[in-house]
Amino acid sequence: MSCQSTRHSGPAPTLLPLACTAVRMWVALAAAAALTWAAPATAQSSPYYVAGSLATSYDSNILRLAGNQVAGPDQSRSDTVFSTALVGGLNQGIGRQRVFGNLTLRDNRFQRNDTFNNQSYNGSLGVDWSTVERISGNLSVSAARALSTFNAEGVGLLTQKNLESNQAANALVRVGLVTTYSLELGVSQRRVRNSLDDDRVKARDFNQDSYSVGLAWRPGGDLAITAAVRQLNGEFPTFRRDTTGAFESDRYEQQQVDLVTTWQASGASGLDLRLTFGDTQYVANEQRNFSSVNGSLGWLWQATGKLRLLTRYTRDKGQDAYPATVPFFFTRIPVTLFDSRSIDTWRLQADLEVSSKIALSSSLQSGRRTLARDTVTVVTPTSLGTNSGRDNTTVFTLGARWSPVRNTLLGCDASSERRSASGDLTASLNGSSLSCYGQITLQ
């Protein structure tokens, strides 16, 4: 049996990748364990830490292809991915202040779809500060780069590698007026860029600035209510090309009201509710304007000393737009696809501490989407018709973690995804995955 990296244009065999994956998993875990047991133990913890990890995973539908969808040239529906990561961080108190940060550098290798081999990273740096009076806050910056979704709506199946980069900066100031009330002022900035030189992908680059003013009310130790008004200014700088080939941008403004309530009903039970009322207006594409009410309701229950259950319902409604072309006689004309969606999601998660070294987790998530699309010409805005679709997706996950000695972690996670769909805008799909990892931390 050979586990060498090969490409497959047709359906991948099932037993060979599973067997190879199992071998790779145990090799990775054995290596992590050997490093762990060879490392000297430290008597006290440090504000700094560094960790190394090895992971391998097998996914039967890594490209998230529909049941009747065929993988692209030199692509395989299933694949095994090997990841090596270096992790570092700090958490240091300095008087009233606290400095914290983390950085993860990861190398990802695909056994079959090696076109998507990549190096990703995720890092953040921040400080919590406070004064002698009732003024406090925090500052933070973050940056990340990772492989984007293979088969995104409005883009389709990507045959080339696309790395999505995110940069963000946040600042928050809290002013305590009296014991019960506090005022919160916030500002944030976010930038998203895609590496692939493809107009469908570049249309998703965007810039966003946010400003907020909020009032927090804590009438008692068990109840907290926060109301905030938020202004968001955004731009899609490369939304589409004009007749000369230059990019056109699309700017938008969004006014938003957030209501957040947390209630610790008892020592073992707590509720949280979030409601967001938003109104978004676009400059170039007024058909994209929409208003929505989104929210979530969660219940956390510490059933026993070792068992914790989390139940959450989420309602999300939004709208997107993508540039495209459609056939018209012997040519193709530019159009804009205006997609609206509503998503209702239920999630149940259970975490069990079997012992001080072993923990189990599982989750069941069910989501229902309703989709609609209006195709509008660009030159003379005219609707060419609407499409619709519905789907229901169920995802089940099961995980186990084991810490054999101090500062080590070994674990495996398995998941299964099933989607049933109807209509023009979505399709049924199935997929399952298995991943294992090992990590050693020096602190």
C-alpha positions as CSV (number, residue, x, y, z in Angstrom):
1,M,0.0,0.0,0.0
2,S,1.4,3.4,-1.0
3,C,0.4,6.7,0.6
4,Q,2.3,8.9,-1.8
5,S,0.7,12.2,-3.0
6,T,-1.1,11.7,-6.3
7,R,-3.8,13.5,-8.3
8,H,-7.0,11.9,-9.3
9,S,-9.4,13.3,-11.9
10,G,-12.0,10.6,-11.3
11,P,-13.7,9.3,-8.2
12,A,-11.2,8.6,-5.4
13,P,-10.9,5.1,-3.9
14,T,-12.4,4.8,-0.4
15,L,-10.3,2.2,1.5
16,L,-6.8,3.5,0.5
17,P,-7.2,7.1,1.7
18,L,-8.9,6.0,4.9
19,A,-6.1,3.5,5.7
20,C,-3.4,6.1,4.8
21,T,-5.1,8.7,6.9
22,A,-5.2,6.4,9.9
23,V,-1.5,5.7,9.5
24,R,-0.6,9.3,9.2
25,M,-2.8,10.2,12.2
26,W,-1.1,7.7,14.5
27,V,2.4,8.8,13.3
28,A,1.5,12.4,14.0
29,L,0.1,11.5,17.5
30,A,3.1,9.4,18.3
31,A,5.5,12.1,17.3
32,A,3.7,14.7,19.5
33,A,3.6,12.3,22.4
34,A,7.3,11.6,22.1
35,L,8.1,15.3,22.1
36,T,5.9,15.8,25.1
37,W,7.5,13.1,27.2
38,A,11.0,14.2,26.3
39,A,10.3,17.8,27.3
40,P,11.3,18.9,30.8
41,A,8.5,20.0,33.2
42,T,8.6,23.5,34.6
43,A,7.7,24.3,38.2
44,Q,5.8,27.5,37.5
45,S,3.9,29.0,34.6
46,S,5.2,31.9,32.5
47,P,3.2,34.7,30.9
48,Y,4.7,33.5,27.6
49,Y,4.1,30.2,25.8
50,V,5.1,28.5,22.6
51,A,3.5,25.3,21.2
52,G,3.9,23.0,18.2
53,S,1.2,20.9,16.7
54,L,0.7,18.3,14.1
55,A,-2.7,17.5,12.5
56,T,-4.1,15.3,9.8
57,S,-7.6,15.1,8.4
58,Y,-9.6,13.3,5.8
59,D,-12.7,14.8,4.2
60,S,-14.9,12.8,1.8
61,N,-16.2,15.9,0.1
62,I,-13.6,18.6,0.8
63,L,-14.7,20.7,-2.2
64,R,-18.3,20.7,-1.0
65,L,-19.6,19.4,-4.3
66,A,-23.3,18.7,-4.9
67,G,-24.3,15.1,-5.4
68,N,-24.2,15.3,-9.2
69,Q,-21.4,17.9,-9.4
70,V,-18.0,16.8,-10.9
71,A,-14.7,18.0,-9.6
72,G,-12.6,20.2,-11.9
73,P,-9.5,19.2,-13.9
74,D,-6.8,17.6,-11.7
75,Q,-9.1,17.9,-8.6
76,S,-10.4,15.2,-6.3
77,R,-13.7,15.2,-4.4
78,S,-12.0,13.7,-1.3
79,D,-8.6,14.5,0.2
80,T,-6.3,14.2,3.1
81,V,-4.7,17.4,4.6
82,F,-1.6,17.5,6.7
83,S,-1.0,20.6,8.9
84,T,2.0,21.6,10.9
85,A,1.7,24.7,13.2
86,L,3.8,26.8,15.4
87,V,1.9,28.7,18.1
88,G,3.0,31.4,20.5
89,G,1.4,33.8,22.9
90,L,1.6,36.1,25.9
91,N,-0.7,37.2,28.8
92,Q,1.2,39.7,31.0
93,G,-0.3,42.0,33.7
94,I,1.4,45.4,34.2
95,G,-0.1,47.2,37.1
96,R,-3.7,48.0,36.1
97,Q,-3.1,47.1,32.5
98,R,-2.9,43.7,30.8
99,V,-1.1,42.9,27.5
100,F,-2.1,39.8,25.6
101,G,-1.5,38.3,22.2
102,N,-1.2,35.2,20.2
103,L,0.2,34.0,16.8
104,T,-0.3,30.8,14.8
105,L,1.7,30.0,11.7
106,R,0.4,26.9,9.8
107,D,1.6,25.0,6.8
108,N,-1.1,23.0,5.0
109,R,-0.5,20.2,2.5
110,F,-3.1,18.4,0.4
111,Q,-2.5,14.9,-0.6
112,R,-4.5,15.0,-3.9
113,N,-5.5,18.6,-4.5
114,D,-1.9,19.9,-4.1
115,T,-2.8,23.1,-6.0
116,F,-4.3,24.3,-2.7
117,N,-1.2,23.8,-0.6
118,N,-0.8,27.0,1.4
119,Q,0.7,28.7,4.5
120,S,-1.9,30.4,6.7
121,Y,-1.6,32.5,9.8
122,N,-3.7,34.0,12.6
123,G,-2.5,36.6,15.1
124,S,-3.7,39.3,17.5
125,L,-2.3,41.8,19.9
126,G,-4.1,43.8,22.5
127,V,-4.1,45.6,25.8
128,D,-6.8,46.0,28.5
129,W,-6.4,49.3,30.4
130,S,-8.0,51.2,33.2
131,T,-7.5,54.4,35.2
132,V,-7.9,55.3,38.8
133,E,-11.3,56.6,38.1
134,R,-14.2,54.7,36.4
135,I,-12.6,54.7,32.9
136,S,-11.4,51.6,31.2
137,G,-11.2,50.0,27.8
138,N,-9.2,47.9,25.4
139,L,-7.2,48.2,22.2
140,S,-6.6,45.3,19.8
141,V,-5.4,44.5,16.3
142,S,-5.6,41.3,14.4
143,A,-4.5,39.8,11.1
144,A,-5.3,36.4,9.5
145,R,-4.9,34.6,6.2
146,A,-6.5,31.3,5.2
147,L,-7.7,29.4,2.2
148,S,-11.2,30.6,1.1
149,T,-14.3,28.4,0.6
150,F,-13.8,26.2,-2.5
151,N,-17.4,26.3,-3.7
152,A,-18.9,29.6,-2.7
153,E,-22.3,30.9,-3.7
154,G,-22.1,33.5,-6.5
155,V,-18.6,32.3,-7.4
156,G,-18.8,28.5,-8.1
157,L,-16.1,25.9,-7.8
158,L,-12.6,27.4,-7.7
159,T,-9.9,25.5,-9.6
160,Q,-7.2,27.8,-8.4
161,K,-5.9,28.7,-4.9
162,N,-7.4,31.8,-3.3
163,L,-6.2,33.1,0.0
164,E,-8.4,35.4,2.0
165,S,-6.7,38.0,4.2
166,N,-8.4,39.8,7.1
167,Q,-7.1,42.8,9.0
168,A,-8.9,44.4,11.9
169,A,-8.4,47.0,14.6
170,N,-10.7,47.7,17.5
171,A,-10.9,50.3,20.3
172,L,-13.4,50.4,23.2
173,V,-13.7,52.9,26.1
174,R,-16.0,52.3,29.1
175,V,-17.1,55.2,31.3
176,G,-18.8,54.2,34.6
177,L,-21.4,56.9,35.4
178,V,-22.7,55.3,38.6
179,T,-22.6,51.8,40.0
180,T,-25.5,50.6,37.8
181,Y,-24.8,52.3,34.5
182,S,-21.8,52.6,32.2
183,L,-21.2,54.2,28.8
184,E,-19.4,52.4,26.0
185,L,-17.8,54.1,23.0
186,G,-16.3,51.9,20.2
187,V,-14.6,52.2,16.9
188,S,-13.4,49.5,14.6
189,Q,-11.9,48.9,11.1
190,R,-11.8,45.8,8.9
191,R,-10.2,45.1,5.6
192,V,-10.7,41.9,3.5
193,R,-8.6,41.0,0.4
194,N,-8.5,38.0,-1.9
195,S,-5.3,36.8,-3.6
196,L,-6.9,35.3,-6.7
197,D,-7.0,37.5,-9.8
198,D,-10.6,36.6,-10.7
199,D,-13.3,39.3,-11.0
200,R,-15.9,37.0,-9.3
201,V,-13.5,36.7,-6.3
202,K,-12.3,40.3,-6.3
203,A,-15.9,41.5,-6.0
204,R,-15.8,40.2,-2.4
205,D,-12.9,42.5,-1.3
206,F,-14.3,45.1,1.1
207,N,-13.4,47.8,3.6
208,Q,-15.6,48.6,6.6
209,D,-15.4,51.2,9.4
210,S,-17.7,51.1,12.5
211,Y,-18.6,53.6,15.2
212,S,-20.8,52.8,18.2
213,V,-22.3,54.3,21.3
214,G,-23.8,52.0,23.9
215,L,-25.3,52.2,27.4
216,A,-25.0,49.2,29.8
217,W,-27.4,48.7,32.7
218,R,-26.7,46.2,35.4
219,P,-29.6,46.4,37.9
220,G,-28.3,43.3,39.8
221,G,-25.5,40.8,39.7
222,D,-27.6,38.4,37.7
223,L,-28.9,40.7,34.9
224,A,-27.1,42.9,32.4
225,I,-28.7,44.8,29.5
226,T,-26.8,46.7,26.8
227,A,-28.3,48.9,24.1
228,A,-26.0,50.3,21.4
229,V,-26.3,52.4,18.2
230,R,-23.8,51.6,15.5
231,Q,-22.9,53.3,12.2
232,L,-21.1,51.3,9.6
233,N,-19.5,52.7,6.4
234,G,-18.3,50.2,3.9
235,E,-17.0,49.9,0.4
236,F,-16.4,47.1,-2.2
237,P,-13.5,48.7,-4.1
238,T,-13.4,46.1,-6.9
239,F,-17.1,45.3,-7.2
240,R,-17.1,45.0,-11.0
241,R,-15.5,46.4,-14.2
242,D,-16.8,49.2,-16.3
243,T,-16.8,49.3,-20.1
244,T,-13.2,50.4,-20.2
245,G,-12.0,47.5,-18.0
246,A,-11.4,49.6,-14.9
247,F,-12.9,48.5,-11.5
248,E,-16.0,50.2,-10.2
249,S,-16.6,50.4,-6.4
250,D,-19.8,50.1,-4.5
251,R,-20.2,52.0,-1.2
252,Y,-22.8,51.4,1.5
253,E,-24.0,52.8,4.9
254,Q,-25.6,50.8,7.6
255,Q,-27.4,52.0,10.7
256,Q,-27.8,49.4,13.4
257,V,-29.3,49.0,16.8
258,D,-28.1,46.2,19.1
259,L,-29.8,45.0,22.2
260,V,-28.0,42.4,24.3
261,T,-29.3,40.8,27.5
262,T,-27.6,38.3,29.8
263,W,-29.3,36.7,32.8
264,Q,-27.7,34.2,35.2
265,A,-30.9,32.5,36.2
266,S,-29.1,30.3,38.8
267,G,-25.6,29.1,39.6
268,A,-26.0,26.4,36.9
269,S,-28.1,28.1,34.3
270,G,-27.8,31.2,32.2
271,L,-29.6,32.9,29.2
272,D,-28.3,35.4,26.6
273,L,-30.4,37.2,24.0
274,R,-29.2,39.4,21.2
275,L,-31.3,41.4,18.7
276,T,-30.0,43.5,15.9
277,F,-32.1,45.9,13.9
278,G,-30.3,47.1,10.7
279,D,-30.9,49.2,7.6
280,T,-28.4,49.1,4.8
281,Q,-28.3,51.5,1.8
282,Y,-26.0,51.1,-1.2
283,V,-24.8,53.9,-3.5
284,A,-24.4,52.2,-6.9
285,N,-26.7,49.2,-6.5
286,E,-29.9,50.4,-4.9
287,Q,-31.6,47.0,-5.5
288,R,-29.2,45.7,-2.8
289,N,-30.7,47.9,-0.1
290,F,-32.4,45.9,2.7
291,S,-33.6,46.1,6.3
292,S,-33.5,43.2,8.7
293,V,-34.0,42.0,12.2
294,N,-31.5,39.3,13.3
295,G,-30.8,37.7,16.6
296,S,-29.9,34.7,18.7
297,L,-31.1,33.1,22.0
298,G,-28.8,30.8,24.0
299,W,-29.2,28.8,27.1
300,L,-26.1,27.4,29.0
301,W,-26.8,24.7,31.6
302,Q,-24.2,23.2,33.9
303,A,-26.2,19.9,34.3
304,T,-23.6,18.4,36.6
305,G,-20.1,19.2,37.7
306,K,-18.7,17.6,34.6
307,L,-21.5,17.9,32.0
308,R,-22.3,21.3,30.3
309,L,-25.1,21.7,27.7
310,L,-25.5,24.7,25.4
311,T,-28.6,25.3,23.3
312,R,-28.8,28.2,20.8
313,Y,-31.2,29.4,18.2
314,T,-30.0,32.0,15.5
315,R,-31.9,33.9,13.0
316,D,-29.9,35.6,10.2
317,K,-31.3,37.6,7.2
318,G,-29.2,39.4,4.7
319,Q,-28.5,40.2,1.1
320,D,-25.5,40.1,-1.2
321,A,-24.7,41.0,-4.8
322,Y,-22.3,39.5,-7.3
323,P,-21.2,40.6,-10.8
324,A,-21.8,38.1,-13.6
325,T,-22.5,37.7,-17.3
326,V,-25.3,35.9,-19.0
327,P,-25.7,34.8,-22.7
328,F,-27.5,37.2,-25.0
329,F,-27.9,36.0,-28.6
330,F,-24.2,35.6,-29.8
331,T,-22.6,37.5,-26.9
332,R,-22.7,37.8,-23.1
333,I,-23.9,40.8,-21.2
334,P,-22.9,42.0,-17.7
335,V,-25.5,41.5,-15.0
336,T,-25.7,41.8,-11.2
337,L,-27.0,38.8,-9.1
338,F,-28.9,40.1,-6.1
339,D,-29.2,37.3,-3.6
340,S,-31.4,37.5,-0.4
341,R,-31.4,34.8,2.2
342,S,-32.8,33.9,5.6
343,I,-31.3,31.3,7.8
344,D,-32.7,29.7,10.9
345,T,-30.3,27.6,12.9
346,W,-30.7,25.3,16.0
347,R,-27.6,24.0,17.8
348,L,-27.2,21.7,20.7
349,Q,-23.7,21.1,22.2
350,A,-22.6,18.9,25.0
351,D,-19.2,18.9,26.8
352,L,-18.3,16.2,29.2
353,E,-15.2,16.1,31.4
354,V,-14.7,12.3,31.9
355,S,-11.6,13.0,34.1
356,S,-8.9,15.6,34.6
357,K,-7.2,14.2,31.5
358,I,-10.0,13.1,29.2
359,A,-12.9,15.2,27.7
360,L,-15.6,14.5,25.2
361,S,-17.7,16.8,23.1
362,S,-20.6,16.5,20.7
363,S,-22.9,18.8,18.8
364,L,-25.9,18.6,16.6
365,Q,-26.8,21.6,14.3
366,S,-29.8,22.0,12.0
367,G,-30.1,24.9,9.7
368,R,-32.9,25.9,7.2
369,R,-32.2,28.4,4.4
370,T,-34.6,30.3,2.1
371,L,-32.9,31.8,-0.9
372,A,-34.0,34.2,-3.7
373,R,-32.1,35.8,-6.6
374,D,-33.0,38.6,-9.0
375,T,-30.8,39.0,-12.1
376,V,-30.6,42.6,-13.2
377,T,-28.7,44.0,-16.3
378,V,-26.0,46.6,-15.6
379,V,-26.3,49.1,-18.5
380,T,-30.1,49.6,-18.4
381,P,-31.2,48.1,-15.1
382,T,-33.8,45.5,-16.1
383,S,-34.8,42.4,-14.3
384,L,-34.3,39.2,-16.3
385,G,-36.2,37.1,-13.8
386,T,-36.0,35.6,-10.3
387,N,-34.9,32.2,-8.9
388,S,-35.5,30.6,-5.5
389,G,-34.3,27.7,-3.5
390,R,-34.6,26.0,0.0
391,D,-32.4,23.6,1.8
392,N,-32.0,21.9,5.2
393,T,-28.6,21.1,6.5
394,T,-27.7,18.8,9.5
395,V,-24.2,18.6,10.9
396,F,-23.2,16.2,13.7
397,T,-19.8,16.3,15.3
398,L,-18.1,14.2,17.9
399,G,-14.7,14.9,19.5
400,A,-12.4,13.5,22.2
401,R,-9.4,15.1,23.8
402,W,-6.7,13.5,26.0
403,S,-3.9,15.3,28.0
404,P,-1.5,12.5,28.9
405,V,0.9,14.8,30.8
406,R,1.1,18.4,31.6
407,N,1.1,20.9,28.7
408,T,0.1,18.3,26.1
409,L,-3.0,17.6,24.1
410,L,-4.0,14.8,21.8
411,G,-7.4,14.6,20.2
412,C,-9.7,13.5,17.3
413,D,-12.8,15.0,15.8
414,A,-15.4,13.4,13.4
415,S,-18.2,15.2,11.6
416,S,-21.0,14.4,9.2
417,E,-22.9,16.9,7.0
418,R,-26.1,16.2,5.2
419,R,-28.0,18.8,3.0
420,S,-31.3,18.3,1.3
421,A,-32.3,21.0,-1.2
422,S,-34.9,22.1,-3.7
423,G,-35.1,24.9,-6.2
424,D,-32.5,26.5,-8.5
425,L,-30.1,28.2,-6.1
426,T,-28.9,25.3,-4.0
427,A,-28.2,21.6,-4.2
428,S,-28.1,18.5,-2.0
429,L,-24.7,17.3,-0.8
430,N,-23.2,14.9,1.7
431,G,-19.8,14.9,3.4
432,S,-17.9,13.5,6.4
433,S,-14.5,14.1,7.9
434,L,-12.1,12.7,10.5
435,S,-9.2,14.6,11.9
436,C,-6.6,14.0,14.7
437,Y,-4.0,16.3,16.2
438,G,-1.3,16.5,18.8
439,Q,0.1,19.6,20.5
440,I,2.9,20.3,23.0
441,T,3.1,23.6,24.9
442,L,6.2,25.0,26.6
443,Q,5.4,27.7,29.2
